[in-house]
Amino acid sequence: MDFGLTNDQQDIQRTARDLLGERAKPERVREHAEAGTVDVELWHGIAELGWPGIAVAEEHGGQGLGAVELSILCEELGRVAAPLPFLPTVLAATLIEHAGSEEQRGRWLPGLASGELRGAAGGVGVVPGALGADLVVVVEDGAARIVENPGDPVETIDPTRPSARVEGAGEELPGNVEAALDRAVVAVAAELVGVCDRALSMTIEYVKNRQQFGTPVGAFQAVSHRCAEMLLATEKARSAVAFASWAADADPSRLAEAASIAKAAASDAGREVTGGAIQLHGGVGFTWEADVHWLYKRAQVDALLLGDGKHYRARLAKLIGQRAMAAAA
């Protein structure tokens, strides 16, 4: 099994990294985060490129690509903690496409795929990205419903993704919510991989240049070991997301377990790696001026979004138990 990217997928990754490197620089992220606003100009730019609909079927206005391509974009956007409604919107689109009725897909997906509509998804209560969204898919007790009037704004740890409290009644999605949710959590896990990758690279750059007693702090064993642990956590999450993205399109029968592994690994890595990044940046890492804290805050929210690591480890244990019992029967 080859998890290397195809030439087309490499082009998507390269285009995204170049564009975001130019238009989602830390100072721009900070500007919108401090104002509590979405980068509307950049959102319109990526909408014109078709990014919100990259994994939406062509019949509903999307590009008709797959979970791997969506994961690539989520990872790149995670690397810059972009102040965009991209992930919330694709989560809503994913749940509607794979669990909604044909009427619901026809009503909502074209607008979500084009970026004309903004969506969000989460549990009852505070939903990241719900502020300003046209609809929110609320997942609760194995069911999902579409809420068209998100509630009041709520200030959260991550100001790059304005949130709102969502508790209203709405139209239920009649399809397989669990399978749709598996696809959605892979996208969240992919964003966490990007967050971890950027936090790790920023930390390595810092410890190589920061000197203490005339020696780069990265040369100290405790620091180098912590960086190695951060790398291991990032790569474990990356591998799990790669497999889950592949399974979503190539072998859906394996997706439930693969998605559980990916979200558990990525949620744990997000907290561990960004927490390590703050610590290894020393005193400056705790200041408002340090850009690494945007990644830390994004990781805390994503780690909980649609279920935390503990939830998915418990689910994985249950799935493996069910499989063992079926094999023994």
N, C-alpha and C positions, 0 to 999 in steps of 0.2 A: 504494500500500500504506500503510495507516494503522496506525502502531504505538502510537497513543493507547489508553489503557485504556478499556474499556466502563464504564458506570455500576456494574455489579455488581463488576467488578474494582477500581474505585476504592473501593467500599465495603469490600472485603477489605483493601485497602491501608490505608485509614483506620482500620478496626477494629484491625488488627495494630499500627499505629503508636501508637494511643492506649493499647492494652492494654500493650504492651511499654514504652512511655514511663512508665507508672505502676508496672509490676511487674518491670521489669528495669533499674532504675536502676543507675548505676555502683557505688554502695556495695553493692548486692545481688550484683552480678556479682563484685565483689572478695571479698565474704564467702564465696561458694561456691568461687571460684578458690583462695583461700588454704587452704580446707579440703579441696580436691580432690573436691568433691561436686557432684552434679547438683541443680538446683533442682526437687525433686520436686513441690512445691506448684504451681509454674508449669507444669510438665509435665502434671500432671493437669488443670490449667485449660485448656490449649490442646488437650489430648486431647478434653475435653468439647465443644470447639468443632469438632472434626473435622479439625483441621489436619494431623495425620500422614497422614490418608487423603484429602487434598484431590484428589490426582491418581490415586487408586486407583479402579478400576471399582466401580460400585455393587454388582454381583453378588458382590464380595468384601468388602463392608462399607465401601467408601470413598464419597466424594462424587461421583466420576465427572467431575470437572472436568479441566483440562488442564495442560500444562507452563507456560503463562503464569501461571496462578493459583499454581502451585507456586513459580515464580520470584519472584513478588511476596512470598510469605511468607519464602522464603529470604533475599531482600534485606533485608527488615525485621528478621529475626532476626540477620542479619549486622551490621546497623547498631548493635546493642547488645551484640554478642559474647555472646549469651545462653548461660549454662551449662546447656544442654539437649541431649538426644540427638536433636533434631529432624532435622537434616541427616543424621547417620549412619543414622537409622531410615528416612527416605524414600529414601536411596540403596539400602539393602537391599531395600525394597519395590519400587523401580523396577526393579532388576535381576531380581528374582523374577517380577514381573508380566510383563516383556517378554522374558525369556529362560527362565523356569521352565516346568515341565510343568503341566498342569492340576491334577494332584495336589498339586504343590508350592505352587501359587497358592492352592488351597483350604485347605491346611494352615497356611500362614504369613501370608497377606495380611490376613485378618480381624483377627488380633491386632496386626499392625503398624499397620493402618489405625486401629484404635481406641486405640492407645497402650498397650494391655495388654502388648504385647511391645516390646522395644527391639532395634534392629538396628544394624549397622554394615557398612561395605564398604571395601575397600582391597586393596592388594597383600599378598603374603606378608611377614610381619614385623610392624612396629609399625603398628597400625590405630587412627586417632583414633576415640574413642567406643566402642571395643570393650569397655572395662572396664565390667562390669555388663550388657552386652548379652546377649540370649537367643540370638542367632545373628549370625554374621558371614558376609557373602558375600565370599569371597576371589577376586580376579581375577588370573590369571597366565597368560601366553603364550596369550592369546585365549580361555581357558576360565575358567569360574567355578564355584565350589562353595560349598555351605553348610556352615559349621563351627558346631556347636552348643556347643562348649566352648572359648571363648576362653581364652588362656593367662594368664600372669602379668602384673600391672600394670607399666607402663613410664612413667617420668616423662619428659614431653616439654616443649617450650617453651611449649605452650598448656595450662595447668592447667584451663581452663574446659571442656575436653572430654577427660575421663580416657581414657587409651589402654591397650591391652594388646598383647602380642606374640601373633600368631596364626600358627600353622604346621601345625595338625592337618589330617588328611584329612577329607573330607566328601563329601556327595552333590553330583554335578555338575548344573549347569543345562543342559538339552539344547537350548535354543533359540539364537537369534541374539544372542550375548553382545555383539558389537561394536555392534549397533544399540541394545541396552539400555544399554550403557555410554555411548553418545552422549547419551542422555537424562539419565543420571546426572550427567555432567560439566557439563551446562548448569545443573543445580541448584547444583553447587559454584561455578560461575562467577557465578551470581546472588548467592550469599552474599558472594562477594568484592566485587561491586559495592556491596553494602550496607556492607561494611567500609570500602571506599574513600570512599564518600559521607560516612560519619560522621567518618572521620579528616580529610577535607578540611574539613568544616564546623567541627570542633573547632579546626583549625589557623587557619582564617580568623578565628574568634572570638578566638583567642589573639593573633594578630599585630595585630588591630585595637585591642586593649586594652593590650598590652604596649608600654611606651614606653622609648625610649632617647634620651638627650639631649633630652628633651621632645617627641619625635616618635614616633608609633606605628611599630613596626618594619615593619609592613605597607606603609608608604609608601616603604621603601627598595626600589630597583629589583631587587636580587638576590632579595629575599624575594617581591615581587609576581610576578616571573617564575617562580619556583619554584612558587608557588601556581597560576599559569596552567598550568604543565606538569602539575601534579597534577590539575587540572580536566580537561584534555585527555585524560589517561590514563583517568580515571574515566568520562568520557562515551563514549570509544571502546569501553570494556568494556561499558557499559550498552547501547549500540546493538547490539553484537555479540550480547549475551545476548537482547535483545529479538527479534532476527531468528531466533536459534536456537530460542528458545521457541516462536515462531510456526511455524517449520518442523517442529518435533516433532509438532505436531498437524495442521497444514494441508498440508504438503508434505514428508513423510518422506524423499523421494528426495534432498532437499537438506540433510538433517540432518547427515550425516557431515562435510561441509565446514563447515557453519555451527557445529556443536559444536566443531570443531577451532579455528576462528577465535575463538569465544567463550572457550574455556578458555585459549588462548594469550594473548589480550588481557587477560583477567581476572587470570591468574597474574602476568603482568608488571606490571599496574597495581597489584595488591595489594602487591607488594614495593616498587614505586616510590613509591606514594602514602603508605603507612604509614611507609616509611623517611624520606620527606620530612617527614611530620608530626612524627616524633621529632626530626629535625634543627631544624625551624623552631620547635619548642617550646623550643629552647635547652637550657641545663643542666637545667632541670626535666624535660624530656622523657625523660631517661635515669634518672630516679628511680623507685623503686617506688611512690611516691605518685601519679604521673601516670597517669591513666586511659587515656591514648592508647596505652600499651604493650600493653594487652589486645588492641587492634585489630591492632597490629603482629604480635603472636604468632599470632593467629588467621590473619592473612594468610600468614605463613610456612608454616603447616601446610596450609592450603587450596591454596596455590600448587603444592604437590607432590602433593596428594591425587588419585589416579587418573591421574597424569601431569602433568608440568610444562609450561611454555610451550614449551621446546625440543622436547619430544616431539610436541606437537600441531602445531608449525610444520613439523616433518619429515613428519608424517602428512598435513598439508594439501598440501604439495608433492607427495607421492606420489599423493594423490587427484586433484589437478589434472592431473598427468602422465597418469594413467590415463584421465581424461576426454578429454584432448587426443588421445591415441592412439586411443580409441574413435571420436572424431569424424572422425579422419583415415582410419580403416579403410573 
